[in-house]
Amino acid sequence: MAKSEVKVGDKFAKVHAPRLAWTVTNIKKNYDELPHAILVQEGLEGRQIMISFLGLEIKSLYSRLAI
């Protein structure tokens, strides 16, 4: 994923829970930190996680879903 930027609307699934889809709803980019994505679980808008772009690149943890 290093070459393709994460953007709002992208969807991911955790490898150990592939039936749960997470949608990027916000991007946090500070000048002195790695960029992070805020992801919301589809169907449960109150459940959200924040993970760095580098974390989303770890294929053993996350997979990008086709939109």
KEZAMI-489351 format. One line per 10 residues: for each residue x negated, y, z of N, C-alpha, C. Coordinates in Angstrom, 1 decimal. Each point is the difference from the previous one (the first is absolute). Layout:
! residues N
X/Y/Z/X/Y/Z/X/Y/Z | ...
This chain:
! residues 67
-0.8/-1.2/0.0/0.8/1.2/0.0/-0.9/1.3/0.0 | -1.2/-0.2/0.0/-0.9/1.2/0.1/0.2/0.9/-1.2 | 0.3/-0.5/-1.1/0.2/0.9/-1.2/1.4/0.5/-0.1 | 1.0/-0.7/0.5/1.4/0.5/-0.1/0.4/0.7/1.3 | 0.3/1.2/0.0/0.4/0.8/1.2/1.3/-0.5/0.5 | 0.1/0.0/1.4/1.3/-0.3/0.6/0.8/1.3/-0.1 | 1.3/-0.1/-0.3/0.8/1.1/-0.1/1.4/-0.2/0.6 | 0.7/1.0/0.4/1.4/-0.1/0.5/0.8/-0.8/-0.9 | 0.7/-1.0/0.5/0.9/-0.9/-0.8/-0.6/-1.4/-0.3 | -1.3/-0.1/0.2/-0.7/-1.3/-0.2/0.5/-0.9/1.1
0.1/-1.3/-0.4/0.5/-1.0/0.9/-1.1/-1.1/0.3 | 0.0/-0.4/1.3/-1.0/-1.0/0.4/0.8/-1.1/0.8 | -0.7/-1.1/0.2/0.5/-1.1/0.9/-1.2/-0.5/0.8 | 0.2/-0.3/1.2/-1.0/-0.7/0.8/-0.1/-1.4/-0.5 | -1.2/-0.5/-0.2/-0.2/-1.3/-0.5/0.7/-1.1/0.9 | -0.1/0.2/1.3/0.6/-1.0/0.9/1.5/0.1/0.1 | 0.6/1.1/-0.6/1.5/0.2/0.0/0.4/0.5/-1.3 | -0.1/-0.7/-1.1/0.2/0.5/-1.3/1.4/0.4/-0.3 | 1.0/-0.4/0.8/1.4/0.4/-0.3/0.3/1.3/0.5 | -0.8/0.6/0.8/0.2/1.4/0.5/-0.7/1.0/-0.9
0.7/0.8/-0.6/-0.6/1.1/-0.9/-0.1/1.3/0.8 | -1.2/0.6/-0.2/-0.3/1.3/0.6/-0.2/1.0/-1.1 | 0.6/1.2/0.2/-0.1/1.1/-1.0/-0.8/1.2/0.5 | -0.9/0.5/-0.8/-0.8/1.1/0.4/1.0/1.3/0.0 | 0.1/0.6/1.1/0.9/1.2/0.1/-0.8/1.3/0.2 | -1.2/-0.1/0.4/-0.8/1.2/0.2/-1.5/-0.3/-0.1 | -0.8/0.9/-0.3/-1.4/-0.1/-0.1/-0.7/1.0/0.9 | -0.9/-0.4/0.9/-0.7/0.9/0.9/-1.5/0.1/-0.5 | -0.4/1.1/-0.4/-1.4/0.2/-0.5/-0.6/1.2/0.8 | -0.9/-0.3/0.9/-0.7/1.1/0.7/-1.4/0.0/-0.6
-0.6/1.1/0.0/-1.3/0.2/-0.6/-1.1/-0.9/0.6 | 0.1/-0.3/1.3/-1.0/-0.7/0.7/0.3/-1.4/0.3 | 1.1/-0.6/-0.5/0.4/-1.3/0.3/0.4/-0.8/-1.3 | 0.1/-1.3/0.1/0.5/-0.8/-1.1/1.4/0.3/-0.3 | 0.5/0.0/-1.2/1.4/0.2/-0.2/0.8/-1.2/0.5 | 1.2/0.3/0.5/0.9/-1.0/0.6/1.4/0.1/-0.7 | 0.6/-1.1/-0.1/1.4/-0.1/-0.5/1.0/-0.3/1.2 | 1.1/0.6/-0.1/1.1/-0.3/1.0/0.9/-0.9/-0.8 | 0.3/-1.2/0.5/0.8/-1.0/-0.7/1.3/-0.2/0.9 | 1.1/-0.1/-0.7/1.3/-0.3/0.7/0.5/-1.4/-0.5
0.4/-0.8/0.9/0.6/-1.3/-0.4/1.3/0.2/-0.7 | 0.2/-0.6/-1.1/1.3/0.1/-0.7/1.1/-0.6/0.8 | 1.1/0.8/0.1/1.1/-0.4/0.8/0.0/0.3/1.5 | -1.2/0.4/0.5/-0.2/0.4/1.4/-0.8/1.3/0.0 | 0.6/1.1/-0.4/-0.7/1.3/-0.1/-0.6/0.4/1.3 | 0.4/-0.5/1.2/-0.6/0.4/1.2/-1.3/-0.8/0.3 | -0.3/-1.0/-0.8/-1.2/-0.7/0.2/-1.1/0.4/-1.0 | -1.0/0.6/0.5/-1.1/0.5/-0.9/-1.3/-0.3/0.5 | -1.0/0.0/-0.9/-1.4/-0.2/0.4/-0.8/1.0/-0.8 | -1.2/0.2/0.6/-1.0/0.9/-0.7/-1.3/-0.8/-0.2
-0.5/-0.1/-1.2/-1.2/-0.8/-0.3/-0.8/0.8/-1.0 | -1.3/-0.1/0.1/-0.9/0.7/-0.9/0.0/-0.7/-1.4 | -0.3/0.8/-1.0/-0.1/-0.5/-1.3/-0.9/-1.2/-0.1 | -1.1/0.1/0.7/-1.0/-1.2/0.1/0.7/-1.2/0.5 | 0.8/0.1/1.0/0.8/-1.1/0.6/0.9/-0.7/-1.0 | 0.6/0.9/-0.9/0.9/-0.6/-1.0/-0.8/-0.7/-1.1 | -1.3/0.2/-0.1/-0.8/-0.6/-1.0/-0.4/-1.5/0.4 | 0.2/-0.3/1.2/-0.4/-1.3/0.5/1.1/-1.1/-0.4 | -0.4/-0.7/-1.0/0.9/-1.0/-0.7/0.5/-1.0/0.9 | -0.7/-0.3/1.1/0.4/-1.1/0.9/1.1/0.6/1.0
0.2/1.3/0.0/1.0/0.6/0.9/1.2/0.5/-0.8 | -0.2/0.7/-1.1/1.1/0.7/-0.7/0.0/-0.4/-1.5 | 1.1/0.0/-0.6/0.1/-0.1/-1.5/0.9/1.1/-0.5 | -0.3/0.5/-1.1/0.8/1.1/-0.7/1.1/-0.7/-0.7 | 1.3/0.5/0.2/1.1/-0.5/-0.7/0.3/0.8/-1.3 | 0.6/-0.7/-1.0/0.4/0.7/-1.2/1.3/0.8/0.4 | 0.0/1.2/-0.6/1.2/0.8/0.3/1.1/-0.2/-0.9
